[in-house]
Structures are given as C-alpha cells and as structure tokens.
Amino acid sequence: MTITETSRSEFITLRGLRTHVRHWGKPGAPKLFMLHGWMDVAASFQFLVDAMERDWHVIAMDWRGFGETDYPTRHPGTSSYWFPDYVADLEALLDHYQPEGQVDLVGHSMGANVVCIYAGVRPARVRRVVDLEGFGLTRTRPDHAPGRLARWLDELREQPALRTYESEAAVAARLQKTNPRLPDDRAAFLAAHWSRRNAEGQWEILGDAAHKMTNPTLYRIDEIMAIWAKVQAPVLHVEARDSATLKHIAHKQPLEEFRERFRAFPDFREVIVDDAGHMLHHDQPRVVARLIEEFLA
C-alpha cells in the first residue's frame, strides 16, 4: 500500500472536549468534511483520500469517545452517548473550519446518519451529502421503552469492557476477521491508528467501551424522516452489494419496505458498489472516490 496523501493531526476544543482532527491536502483547496462510523477513527478515510483525483482539503475528526478525542464518560455525571451531541459536535466543527458558506459532507455508517440529520436541521448550510452505508437505525415501537430503559440501568451498574490484544498484528487480524476483503497492508495501517499499547503491554482499541451500552431512548423513524424531509441538498447514498449491515438494521422488516424511509429525502439518489461490504471505502476506495467526486462536481 502506498500512501500518496500524508495526513496531519490537530487538536482543538469543541464543546469542552479535546478533539482530534485529521487533515489531508492543502489549505485553500475546497474543503470536504468526512465523518467516520461507530467504533472507527478518522484515519479510516486514508485509502479514500489517496484515491481522489481532485485537490481537496479533507477534514475529519475523531468523534467524541473515539480515537484520540476525549471521552466524556471520564468526567463525573456522564455515562452515555447521545445522538444530539454528535450533531452539535458536527456543527461546532463546521463553525471552526468553515463558518461561512455551504459545506460538503461525507459520512460513513454512524457518521452518515449524523450528516443526514444535520442536513435536515441546517438545510441552508449544506451543499451536498454523501451517505456511505448510512441507513438510519432499526425501527422501534413504544412497547420497547420499558425494557430498553431497564437494560440501560442494569448496564450502568456494570460497565462493559472492550477486548484487548497481545499485539498490533492481532488487532489487524481482528479487523480482517470482520472484513475478509481487507488486505494485509491496509489492515496493518488501520490497526496502528485504531489501537495503542496500554500500561499492561496489551493493545487496546481507541474507543470508549460505553459505546456498547444500550441506548435508553427509542429510535423514532417518523421523527427522523421528518428531519430528512427538510434536507435541501442532494443526497448520494452509496451502498455495498454485500451489506450485512443493511440486513441487520432492517431486522425483520422486508428490505423493500425498509427502503421506503429513503423516500423522505427530497433529492435522493442511490448507487450500489459491487465486491464490497459495509467498509466499502476500504474495499473499493477508487470506485467510491470516483462516485464522490462526480457527485460533488
């Protein structure tokens, strides 16, 4: 693997948290904001950035509780992560780097969900949205509420933990177990940014274990669709042909019925990428880069 675009790191304070931001490209080039998914880090976009042909200033932060960004749960009185905080963190990032004019947003998975919500809440601020494998979440029902809240209270008593690994190579092997398409060199690169050695000599994942806790609030798709309906920007949804995530989130809902939620977007277009899974920007970075650049042109 050849790295053609070297990134640089910067730490800024966003909403009281020390936040790690990764930059690629030259200042002065058109800005492109990339937002990573759950249990991932900003460096995950390296292969996608390398595959881009135009000059960009790519800006990608580690979300709160991921990578090198601070964990709110290390502060008293905070035990969970809330989606509105991600939306507010994104706005703070944009206020810092591009307070004027419209922005182009690329999000993967959880990051895609956040940027689609943001585009509906601040429609005049967003020019284009690229949604990489972002589907929303599984539909819930009101009768799920008692059990959901009870599980969350139980988990507060005994916080979850993340597995550790004996070496960086073991972390890379773990990444390849999740994504068998991932070549050795890309797995090694990601492992170096996704983990670090702790005081006990084990490699730990750079993510807060609290992310594994049950969310005590229900996912109300009707509310989300009402937000999506306010999006003024064209939305490009890029989906992997072999997306296990889509089937997992749809749960027992037939896929065609599940996809009806996307009708909420006023300007929505969809592309399916072959020979790719959920981490399609790792599996087919050149294809995804071409789709993004054509869409943003």
N, C-alpha and C positions, 0 to 999 in steps of 0.2 A: 504494500500500500504506500502510495506517495502522497504526502501532504503538500498541496500546492498553495493553500492559504493558511498561513500561521495565525492563530488567534492570540489575542492579548487579554489579560484579565484586569478588571477594575472592581473596586469595592465602593459602593455608595450606600447611603442610608435612605431607605424607603419605608415610610410609615413606622419609623422607630427601629427597624430591623437592618442589621448589616447585611447587605445584599450583594451577591457576587454576580457580575455582569461580564459576559464574554463578547468580544468584538472581533469581527473579521472585516478585511477590506480597509479602504482609506476614508478618513473623514472627508466629507464633501461629496462623496458618491451618494446616490439615492439610498435612503435608509429603508431597511427591511427588518421588521421585528419578528423573531422566531421564538415560540413558546413551547417548551418540552412537555412531555406527558408524565403520568404518575410513575413514581419510583425511577425517574430518569434525571438527566442533568443536561445543561446547555451544550456541553461538548458533543452530545449525541448528534448534533447537526453538522459535524465536521465533514462527513462524506458528501452531504447535500451541498454544502458551500463549495467544496472542491469541484463539484460537477457543474457549477453555474458558469455561464459564459460571459454574462454582462458584469460590469463593475458595480458592486454593491457595498454599502456599509451595513453589514448584518449585525444586529444587536440581539443578544439572547441572554436572559437572566436565569439563574437557578431559582425556581420558585421557593417560597418560604418552606423551610423544613427539608429541603433537598440540596444536594451538592455542598457548596461552600457558603450558602446563605444561612443565616441564623435560624435556629429552631425556636419558635415562640413558646413551645412547651417547656423550655428551660427557664422560663420566667414564671413566678408564682401566679396562680389563678388561671392559667391557660392549659387546657388538657386536650383540645381537639382542633381540627382544621375545618374551616367553613368556606364554602364556595364564594360568598360575597367578598371575603378577604382577598381571594385570588383576583377577582375583578377589580377591587380597589388597588391592589398592588400593580396590576397592569396599567391602570390609569396613572399611578404615581410614576411608573417607568416612562410612560409616554410624556408626561409633564416634564420630566427631567431631560429627555433627549430630543423631543420634538413637540414643544408646547404649541407651535403654530402649524396650521395646515393639516391636511388629511394624511393618514398613515396607512401603510400596507402591512397586514398581519398574516403570519403563517403559524398555525398551531398544530401540534400532533396530539391525538388522543385527549387526555385531560386538558392540555393546552388549547386544543381546538375547541373544546366545549367552552372554555373561558372566553376565547376571542369571539366566538359566535354570540355569546351573551353580551359581551361588551359592545359589539357592533349594533346590537339592538337597543342597548341602553344609551349609547352615544352615537347615534346613526350618522350625524353630520361630520363626525371626526374620522370616520373610516372610509377609505377609498376602495380597497379590495380585501377580501378574506379568503385565505386558502385553508381548508379544513382537511387535514390528513388523518383519516381514520377516527374522526370525531362523530359520535352517533347520539349524544345525549346519554342518559342512563336508563336502567330498566324501569318501566312504569311501575308505580306503587299504588296501593289502594288505602283508603283511610283506616281500614281494619288492621293494616300492618303497623300502625303507630304504637300501640301498647307494647308489643313485643320488641319493636326496634328500640324504643327508649329504655326498656328493661335490659336489653343486651348491652347497650352503651353504659348503663350504670354498673353492670357487672364487670365490664372491661375496665372501668375506672379503678376498680379495686385491685386488679392485677393487670398492669400494663403489658401489652405484647412486646416481644423482642424479635430482632432480626438475626438470622443465622450469620455466623462468621465463617471465614475460610482460612485454610492454612497457608495459602499463597495467592499472589496475583494471578497466577496461571489457573488456579482453581476457580477464581472469580470469572475468568474468561471462559472456562469450561461450563460454568453455570449459565452464562449468557448464551452460549451455543446450545445448551440443552433446551432453553426456552425458544431460541431461534436457530434451528439447524442450518439455515441458509447462511449464517454469519461466518465469513472466512476467518481463518486464524489471525491474520494481521489486524482485521477490524475488531475482532473480539479482544485482542491484546490492548489495542488503543483504548477501547471503551472501558476495559477493566481498570486501566490506570487512572481514568477520570471518574469512575463510578465507585471506587473504593479507596481505602487507605489503611495503613497498618496501625493498629492500636497499641496501647501500652503493654498488652499481653502478647504481642507478636503475631496476632491474628489480623486478617484483613476484614474490615467491616464496611458495609455498604453505606454510602453517603446519603442516607435518607432516614428521617425520623420514624421509628417504629410506630409512633402514634398514628401514622397514616393508615395503618392496618385496622384501626378501631372502627367499629360500626358507626355510621353516621346517624345520629339520633333524629335527624329531620328527614322527612319523606321527600322523594323526588317527584315533583308535581309537573308532569309533562305539559299539562294545559297552560301552566304559568310560563314554562319555557317557550312553548310555541307562541304565546302572546308576545314574548320578547323578540323571538325570531321574526315575527311578522313586521316588526318595526325596522328591520335591517334595510338600509338603503343601498349598501354596497353589493355588487355582485359577489356571490359565494361559489367557490370552486371546491367541491367535495371530491377528494381523491381516496379511493377505497382499494384495498388489496383483494385480488381474486380469491385468495385463500384466507380471508379474515376470520379467524376463530373468535375474535373479539366481538364482531357483529352478532354472531350466533349466541355468544354468551350474554350480551346485553339484551338482545331480543327475548331471551329466555324462552318461555313457552308461546310467545306471540309469533304467529306466522310472519316470515320476513316481509312479504308484500304489505301486510297490514302494518308492521313496524315502520316501514319506509314512508307511510302516509304522513308521519310527523314532519318530513322534509318539505312538504307542500306549504308549510307556514312561511318559508323564505320567499320573498317576492321575486328574487332573481337567483335561481339555484341551478347549477349545472354539475353533472357527475361524470367522473372518469374512473374506470376500473383498470388497475395495473396488474398485469399477469406476472406469474412466478414471484409472488411477494406475499408476505404475511403482515401482521399488524405493524411491525417495524419496517414499513415499506421504504422509508428514507435510508435505511441500512441495506435493504435487499436490492433496491433498484434506484440508487441515487441519481443516476443520469436521466432516467425516464421522469422521475419526479421533478428534478430541476428544470427539465425542458417544459413540463406542464406548467410549473410555476411562472417561469419567465415569459412564456407565451401568454398566459393569463394576465400578467401584470403589465405587459407591453401596452 
